[in-house]
Amino acid sequence: MVLSISAVLLFGIAAYLAVRSKAANGAAAVVLFLFGFFTAGTGAYGPIHDAVTALATSLADIR
């Protein structure tokens, strides 16, 4: 039996654990970078980009 797991899911779990344990080392930085890299290659890029853009616009309009 072959078990297939998405790289985004794998790095997402590792990123969650790195942030949760407050690890501030090179390995945590690589995990977070790879999570962002693989997430950008998925269909999640569009909604995440739109949400960040909307948040930045709303913060700019507060002033």
N, C-alpha and C positions, 0 to 999 in steps of 0.2 A: 504494500500500500504506500502510495506517495502522497505526502502532505505538502501542499503548496500554500505559501503565505506571502502576502504582498509586502514589498520592500517598504512601502509607506506605513503599513501597519506595524511592521517590525521596528522601524526607526521611530515611529510615533510612540510606541511603548517604551523604547529605550530613552527617548527624549523626555517623556513623562517621568521616568525613574530618575534621570539625571537632574531634572529640575526639582523633583520632590526631595531628593537627598542633598540638594544644594551642592552638588559636585561642581567644582570650578577648576577643572583640569583640561588638558588637551584632548583627552578622549571624549569628554562631554561636549566640547566644542565641535569635534568631528561628527559626533552623533547628531547634534542639532543642525549642523550644516547639511548633512546627508538627508535628514528629514525634510528640510526646506527644499533641497534640490529635487528629491523624488516627489514631493507634493506639488512642486511647480510643473512637473511633467504630467500631472493628472488633470481630470476635469474639474478638480477643486480650485484650480488656479483662478478662474474667472470670478467666482463668487467671493473668494478671499480677497482678491485684488479690489473688487468693487466695494467690499465692506471696509477695507483699509482706506480707500479713497474717500468714501463717505464720512468716515470718522475724522480723517484729516481735514476735510472741508468743513465739517461741523465745528471742529475745534478752532479752525481759523475764523469762522463766523462769530464766535463767542465774543471776540474783542470788538 
